[in-house]
């Protein structure tokens, strides 16, 4: 089945706020962002049900751990990007020095 379009009328301010939140998120598409928001909402609903309240502590523990894992991955990726940028700057510097020596 192909995807369908979903639309909602909102104020211009709310539209801008949502667009900024989506842009600043780690999701590549609006669809992925909305899927994530829906899963967070569903989890919140499940945690508030009487029959699942005994798992609330476990779910909170998992959420905290998962958040820490995501933060660690983001930091690893940032370091990788920084390392690449640093190496590229060094290569450009070396290239400039070699160009000067050739001249």
Secondary structure, DSSP 8 states (H G I E B T S, - for coil): -----------HHHHHHHHHHHHHSS-SSHHHHHHHHHHHHHHHHHHHSGGGGGGHHHHHHHHHHHHHHHHHHHHHHHHHHHHHHHHHHHHHHHHHHHHHHH-
